[in-house]
């Protein structure tokens, strides 16, 4: 862990932890809740450390785990520990007092970082929303985050984005100055509230999402990525007009700070994109927000979010790897075009989603007015192939190879001769990847996963054999996989079948040569073992045998094989294969 100004190294902080947190182990400790509410760590990071705490020892200090993973700095930890000794206070700003020139009317909401008040601007005689930092202004990170939100939002002037009027600081009766943002006041409800009560018709909800999408498209053109789009950040006024707000974790090309460069996952887990879930910060861009719009559309169409799990960690894993359940499986009467729009926005790879939030909004508009949408549903082969491409590293090879084989089997059934030859070439390449993964699992001793994965590959080859009984390659490839699984009998049977179909199949001839060499070596080992056992029996049961230790010997494996019919046959067959 790197240290900076005012930050204590791990050993010093641990001494503090042992005094203040020893009686608060496990998930009952308020430390994690405070750290999340202040933006020090994410829900996913906290969940990961709590799970690790359960595995190791329930009395392992949560703060130490957060430090060990570098999810929190020593200074932040000390602040969180100090805060858990007393309830976290709201700003001491009773109604009727002023913040700058603004007179408070009432509190209208609060979040992890601040409290929002309805207030009156006496100069322009208008209502404003004031977002005031909690009594933690001594924490520069929280103050900087609030100012950063205001700076980004102030760049944006759009009829569907909440406008920022002013950024300032107020001095309460006691305590340090508190930063605040004066924003456009919207009297209405959030989209989240409308979705929860289930009373708003779908047509209205789709129109709201269309407007939000155009606001997002505008922000993208201005170089701003929201990164936390969700129904709770969309307000709808009494006239039905919607407003997008809360740019607290947005990223703007013109406003880069150490907060935007920090290496931690940002966003609300349920609405995260795969690149956010995998913490691929270099991949975050406009497609990230488009994915969140797709999640919101999914929720409008089905009444639920596309991914659900028991913990934030499991949820992130699902977002990164699993396909969402098709909306039409949850709502049988759903129009195909809406499902296509939704699944296009939810593609795992950003470059396969809509090219822009504007294009997403345009298709929603086309559906609304009864025109044809711009995209078509992906076919089964395309869906399998895309699943292959998003796998990563060794797991990618394991999960993708079987899917690739299935894809290529489908291709073999539909393409012509030239395309079939190309598909077979790809089949060989993918099988080689599959074999490397299988061997890696075998070396790692993970035999259960090895066999489970290999079964899919073997089944895919078997499907090719049925579809094309005159092709030798599927037999040869399946035989090679059997050899990797150390099932030499099954491997030899497949190579023999391949050579019956095509005696010139080089792959099968090579594999048979390797298998026969292995069989010969095993036979020689058996003969040697038998010779030693025979000698031992002779020494035990023949009292007349007078052999000194240095005289104990048996013929070499090669010598023994020359007089053994089975070994001789294997050697002869090997020589034939080499001709």
N, C-alpha and C positions, 0 to 999 in steps of 0.2 A: 504494500500500500504506500503510495506516495504521500508525503506530508507537506503541508503548506502553512501559511501564516495562521497562528492561532490553533493549529491542529496538533493533537497529541498522538504519538506513535502507539502501536497496539499494546505494548506492555504497560504504558502509563494509563491508557484508557481501561485496560482490563482491571487494574487496581480499583478504579472508580466503579466498574461494573460489579465487582465482588461485594462492594459495600452497599450498592443501591439496587441491584437487580437479583441478588441471590434468592430472595424470597418471592420472586415473580417469574418462575420458569414457565416454559410452554406457552400455549396460545392464550392463556388467561392474562398475560402481561399486557398492559396498555401501551408498552413501548412501540410495538409494531403499528398499532392503530395511529399513534401520534406521528410516527415516521411517515406513514402513507398520507395522512391528512395534510402534512406540511410539504409534501412533494419530495421528500428525501429519497424514498424508494417507491417502487410500483407494487401493486397488489401481487403480481406474479413473482417478483423478487422476494417479497415477504413470505408468500406461500411456500416457495422453494426452501427458504431457511427454516420455516416451521416444520416442514416435512423432514428435513435433514436433522433437526433437533429431536424429533420423535425417533428417528432411526438410531441416532448416536446415544443419546441419554437425555431424558426429559429435564435434567438439571443443567445441561449445557446452556450457557448464557446466550440468549437470542442476539444480544448486541454484539457479542464476539463473532457469531456467524455472519452477521451483516457486514462487519468489518473485514472478516477473512475473505469474503467474496468481493470486497471493494464496492459494495452497494451503497455504503454510507461512509462519510468521512468521520474522523474522530470528533471534530468540532460539532458536526450535526448530531452525532450520537449524544454528546454531552448535553446539548440543548434539549433533545428529546427526553433524556433521563431526568433533567431538571423539571421539564414540563409535566412528567407523569406524577410528580409529588403533589401536584395540585390540579384541579380542573382547569382546562384551557379556557382562558377568558375571552369573551367577545369584547370588542372595543367599547370603552366606557363612553358611549355616545347616546344619551337619552334623547327621546323625541323632543323637538323644539330647539335643540342646539344647532349650531352652524358648523359646516365643514367648508372652510373657505367662505365663499359667498352663498353657499347652498344651505337652506334650512331643511332639516330632516322632518319627514312626515311619518314614516313607519318603516319597520324592517320588512322586507319582502322575500328574503332568502339568504341562505348562507351555505358555504361550501368548505372544502378543506383549507383554502387559503384565505378567504375573506368573507365579509358580510355585505349584502346588497341592501341598500335603503332606497325607498322612494323619497325624493327631495324636490324642493322648489328653487328654480333659478329666478331671483328677484329682478334681475336686469331684463331678461327676455320674457318673464312671466310664463314660464313653461315648466312642466314636470321633467325631472331627469332621474336616472338610476345611478346611484353612487355605489361603487364597489370599493370597500375600505379594507385594508389589510388588517388582519387580527393583531392582537397585541404581541407581535413577534417581529416588530420592525427592526430590532437589533440583529435579526438574521438577514444578512445582505442578500442571500439567495432568494428568499421570498419577496423581498422588496424589488429586487431586480427582475424577477419573473413578472410581477404585476406591471412594472414600467414597460417591460418588453411587450406584454400583451397589448398595452395601450398604444405603443409605438407602431406595432404591426396593424392593429385595427384602424388606427388613424389614417393609414395610407389608403384605406378602401372607402370609396364613396359609391354606394350602390343601393337602390331602393329596397333590396331584400337583405341588407347587412346592417346590423345595429351600428349606428354612428357613434364615434367617440368625440365628445365636445372639449374635454379638458383633462389634463393630468396634473395633479398637485399633491401637496402634503399638508396635513392638518396637525395641530398640536392640541391633544386632549388636556383635560384638567390635570391629569397626572400621567406620568410615563413618557416615553419617547414619541417623536412625531410619527404619524401614520400616513403612508402614501394612499392616494385614492384615485379613482377614475370616474369622471362624469360622463355618462353615456345617455343615448336616446332612451327614453322611458317607453316601454311597450306594455300596455295594459292588456293582458290576455293570458293564454295558457300555453304550455309547452306541447310539442307534438307527442312527447312521451306520455303526457297525461291523456291526450286524446286517444292514443293507441291502447292505453290501459283500460279506459272506461268503455271502449268498443261501441260508442254511440255515433261516431262520425262515419258517414258513408264513404265507401272506397273511392268513388270518383273525386271527392273533395281531398282525400288524403293523397291521391296520385297527383292532383293539381298542386298541392303544397310541395310535394317532393320535386316536381318539375321546376317550380320557382326556386327552390333551394339549390337545385343542380345548376341553374343558370347563375345564381349568385356565386357558387363554387367555381364555375367556369370563369367568371370575372376575376375572382381572387387569383386563380391560376395565371391568367393573363398578366396580372400585376406582380407575379412572382411569389405569391403566398400559397403555401400548402397548409391546410387546416390541421390535419393529422388526428383530429378527435371529433369527427363528425358523428353525431348521434341525435336521436329525437329530443333528448333533454336540452340540446343546444339550439333548438329551433323554437321560436316563439310565434304564436299566431294571435293577432289582435282581434278585436271584436268585429272588424269588417271582413276578416278572413285572410288578410294579408300576412305573409310569413316573413320572419326575420331570422337571420343566422347570426349567432354570437359566440362568445367564449373562444377567443383565439389565444388562450393561455399557453398552449404548447405548439402553436403554429410555427412554421419555418418560413422565413422570408429571405429571398435572395439578397435584399438590401439591408438586412438586419441580422447579421450573424454574431452570436456571442458564445461564450463558453457554455451557456445553458443549452444552446442548440447543438453544440458539438459534444455534449456529455454522452457517454456510452451507457445509456440505459433505455429500456423499452418504454416508450411513451404512448399513451392512448388508453381508451377504455377497452378491456380485453374482448368483449362480445362484438365490438365493431372494428377490430383490428384487421388489417390485411395480412396475408402470409409473410410479406417482407417485414412487417412490424413484429409479428409473432416470432420470427427467426432473428430479429435484431439486425437485419441487413440494412443499415442506415444508408448505405450508398445507393440502394434501390428505391428509397422512398421518394416519391414525387407525385405528380397529378394522378397516376393510376392508383395510388394509395387512397386518396379521397374517393375515387370512383368506386373502389371496392366497398367503402363504407356506405356510399349511396346505394349500392347493390344490397347490402345487409338491411338497410332501412326499407328498401322496396320489398325484400323477402318478408320482413316483419309486417308490412302493410298487407301483403297478399295472403299470408298464412297465419298471422297472429302469433308467430314465434320467430326467434332468431335462428339462423341456419346452423349454428354450432352451440351445443350445450355439453357441459362436463361437470364433474364433481369438484374440481379444483381449478384455479387459474392456470396452473402449470399444464394440466391435462387439456384445458381449453385451448391454450396456445398451440399445443401439439396437434390437436384436431384441425385448427385453422390452417396450420402449415401443411398438413398431409392429407386430410380427408376431403372427399367430395361432399357438398351439401346434398341433403335429400331433395330431389326434384320437387318444386312447389306443387306440381300437379298430383303428386302422390299424397299430399296433405289436403289439397282442395281439388276434388275430382272435376269440378266444373270450371276450373281456371282456364282462361284463354291462352292458347299456345304462344301468341306473340308476347304476352306479359312474362311468361316463363322464360322465353328466349332472351328478352331484354335483361331480366334478372340474372340469369346464369352467365350471360356475357359479361356483366359487370363483376361477377364473382369468380372469374377465371383466376387460377392460381398464379399464373405469370402475368405481370403487369402489361406486357406488350400484347397480350391477347384480350385484354379488356377493351372497352370503348377507347378510341383514340383521344377523347376529351370528354369532360363533363358536359360540354355543350352537345356533343353527339348523343350522349345518354339522354339528356333532356329532350333533344329533337325526336328521339324514338318514342319517348313517353307522349310527346305531343302528337306524333303520327298515330299512335294507338288511340289517343283521345278523340281525334277527328276522323278516325276510320280509314287512314291511309296505311299502305304497306310499310313495315319497319325496314330498317337498313341492313339488319343482320339475319342470318339464317341459323337454325340449330346445328350444332356440331354433330357429325355422324359418329357411329360407335368406334370406328377405327381411329378417328381423330381424337376422341376422348381418351382412348387407351394410350395413344402415343403421347398426348400431353401429360398424362399421368406419369409416363416414363421419364419425360424430360425434367420434371420437377424434383425427382429423387436426388439425394446428395450422397457423395462419398461412397463408403462401402454399403450402407443401407440402400443407397440409390441403385447400386448394382444388383443387390439381392432382390429388392422389390421390383425393379424395372425390367430385369431380364426376362422373367416369366411373362410379364405383361407384353414385352416386345415380341416374344415368341408367339403369344396368342394373336397379337396384331398381325404378325406376318403370316400366320396360318389363315387368317381371314383374307389376307391379300392374295394368298395362293389360290384361293377359291374363286377369285373374281378377276384377276388380271390375265392378260395374254402371256404368250411364251416369253417375250422379252422382259416383261414386268415380273414374271415368275422367276426368271433367272436372277434378276436384281433382288427380288425378295429372298431367294435362297442365299444370296451373298450376304445380305443383312442378317439372315437367320444364323449363319455361321459366325459372324462377328459378335452378335449378341450372345450366342451360346458360349463363345470364348470368355466374354465378360462374366457370364453366369458361372462358368467353371472356376474362374479366378476367385469369385466370391465364395463358392463352395469350399475351395481349398483353404481360403483364409479362415473360414469358420471351423474347418477341421483342425487347422493348426492351433486355433484358439481354444479348441476343446469343446466348442458349442455344438455338439452333435445333434441335439434336438432341433435347433434352428436350421442346421445344415440339411437334415433330412426333410424337414417341413418345406423349406424353400425348394430343394431339389425335386420334390414330388411335383410341383407345378411345372417345372421344366420338362420332366419326364412325360407328364400328361400332354404337354403341348407338342412334343415330338410324336407321341402316339397319335394325336389328332392328325398330324401331317402324314403319318404312315397310312392312316385310313383313307384320307382324302387322295393321296397320290401313292398307291401301292407300288408303282414302278420306279420310285425314287429311292436311291440307296442312302443319300445323305442323312435323312432323319434317323435311320437305324444307326448309322455311324456316330452321329451326334449323341443319341441316347446312350449308346454303348460307352462313349467317353464319359458321360455323366455317371454311369454305373461304376466305372473304374474309379472315379473320384470318390464315390461312396464306398469303395473297397468291396464291391460285389463283383468279383471277377467272373463268376459263372454267368451272371446276367449280361455282363459286358461282352464276353466272348460270344454268347448267343446272338446278340445284336450285330456284332461285326460279321459273323458268319452269314446272317440274313442279308446284310448289306452286300456282301461279296457274291451271294447267290443272284442278287438283282443286277449287280454290276461288278464283274470280276476286276475291272480296272479302277475301282474306287480307291484312290491312293490313301485317303484318310482311314478307311476300314483296313486296308492292308497294313498300314503303319500300326494301327491300334492292335491288330491281331498279333503282329510281331512283338510288340511290347508285352502283351498279355502272355504269349507263349514264353518269352524270356522270364517273366515273373513266375510262371508255372514251373519252368525248368529249375530256377533257383530254389523254389520251395521244395521241389523233388530232391534236389541235391542236399538240401538241409535235412530233409527227412532221412535220406540214406546215411548221412553223416551221423545223425542222432542215433539211428538204429545201430550203426557200427560201434559207437561208443557204448551203448547199452549192452550190446553183445559181448564186448570186451569186459565190461564190468561184471556181467553175469559169470563169465568164464573165470575171472579172478576170485569171485566169491565161492563158486561151487567146485573148483578144481584145485584141491590142496597141492597137487603136484606142480601147479603152474608156478614157475620161479621167474618173475619178470621184475626187473628193477624199474623204478619210476622213470628214469631217463629213457628206458626202452619202450615205454607205453606209447603207442601210436596207432592210428588208423589210416587207411588210404585217403587221399585228397578227395574233395567232392567231385572233381572232374574224373578221377580214376574210378570212383564208385559209379558214376553215371554211365560210364562206357559199358558196364556189364548189366545195367538195369534196362529192361525192355521199354518201360514207360519213358524214362529219361532219353533213351535213344530215339524214340518216336518224336518226342518234343524237339530234340536237336535237329532231326531230319526235316521236320516241318519248318523250323526256323530257317534252315538253309534254303528251303524252297521259297520262302517268302522273300529272301534276300536276292533271289535270282532276277 
